[in-house]
Amino acid sequence: MREQQREPNGMTNDETGPAPQVPDGEKAAAAVEAIQQLGQTAVPAPGESNVYCMTIIGQIEGHLVLPPQNKTTKYEHLIPQLVAAEQNPRIEGILIILNTVGGDVEAGLAIAEMISSLTKPTVTVVIGGGHSIGVPIAVASDYSFIAESATMTIHPIRMTGMVIGVPQTFEYIEKMQERVVRFVTTHSKISENIFKELMFKTGELNRDIGTAVGGTDAVKYGLIDGIGGIGQGLSKLNALIDSRRVTSAGGGITQ
């Protein structure tokens, strides 16, 4: 049997040194970099908090890449974040900060459906604006807040680019619009009649049909649950988390 040679530091020549330790700050930076560049990450970096904060800002980018000067949120970046937050046992609640002008309809509905299907408590806070397809995202959470100065623009589905002028095209647009209406009315307290009335109202928007709904009116119509900002959103989310803990401790089924 070959005798191992010992080095001056006491280690044998067959042994290797300990693996280098990566600082936590570098790990978090690497996770953020992965999200920005690839849209993928193993788990969100929550730090010491049990709440994961996700921001949806600018224009929601869907299947087409928008010009570089546009401030965008890529839906393929949000999907792995939501999946990771759902799987991470350290995350007990998700806070969604929304300030968007709208964007791709199917991408927005995909984000909204994912938020609504999460088993962990979710709260949305609309600051600035939650326009167009941002409306379904705003109402997808368990509870929604809107800043008093924020607005939400409700208008019919619009398409850009080449449109084939056949009846099937208009039927497709109408069906897509019904998907939006059905989702919003299902996940909020607003009625279908009032929502469609706001959607098709004339004279409210310049060169367009629709309605710009302020924060107070959004609550009055039942579109949003309450007026508030970050503090109110976190307080409500913590209350939902506590309620979920009690339900889990009692052996009940969490909602």
Disulfide bonds with the S-S distance in Angstrom:
none
